[in-house]
Amino acid sequence: MPYLRRLLFLLRISDSAQIARRYFVTNGFDGALAMLGLVTGFRLSGNLDLETALWACIGTAVALATSGVSSAYVSESAEREKALQELERAMAGESLSDSAHARAARLASFVVALVNGGAPLLLASFITLPIWLGARGTNLGLPALDIATAVAFVEIGLLGAFLGKISNRHWFLMAVRTSLIAAATAAIIYMLGS
């Protein structure tokens, strides 16, 4: 338990929770919208083999996760290092390399990177699940790509509702707003494909 308390203390002094939440929503939204774009493209292509669609979705999800982890870690580490150096200068050059602030900065970079990469991977996994089931011969009652599209819209709407809740705006209006962005994205893809 002392280890958990220490971890929570480091996360609190680094303000990681707020930053991680922002990264989760931003990269989660990007991931869900990218998957919606893929699925919409697959639906336009006609008789696409579900196994091919599945591996395209998995490849995209892995690429988004890898990009999210690496880009967030590199940028967050640089920002945290800069802030630590500025704090050291303000303290007349005293080294903080073994301080709680330094440990918190390292932990924050790691946590934010995991959230940034994990968000699109998690959301893409739910969108890809009906395609995986369909490719394995499971009778879903509806075409797998239609279900995947619906899951993408639900996820995007839920992200909007979450944004509404944390910003003290009406959650339903924010859900509608993000869903309209998703609908506009799908409509543009359909217009390009027709």
TAQUI-V927565 format. One line per field, one symbol per residue. ss: DSSP state (h for helix, s for strand, l for the rest). burial: 1 if it has 16 or more other C-alpha atoms within 10 Angstrom, else 0. A space follows every 50 residues. Layout:
ss: ???
burial: ???
//
This chain:
ss: lhhhhhhhhhhhhllhhhhhhhhhhhhhhhhhhhhhhhhhhhhhlllllh hhhhhhhhhhhhhhhhhhhhhhhhhhhhhhhhhhhhhhhhlllllllllh hhhhhhhhhhhhhhhhhhhhhhhhhhhhhhhhhhhllllllllhhhhhhh hhhhhhhhhhhhhhhhllllhhhhhhhhhhhhhhhhhhhhhhhl
burial: 00000000011001011011111110111111111111111110000001 00110111011101110111011001100110011010000000000000 11111111111111111111111110111111011000000001101110 11111111111111000000100111111001001100100000
//
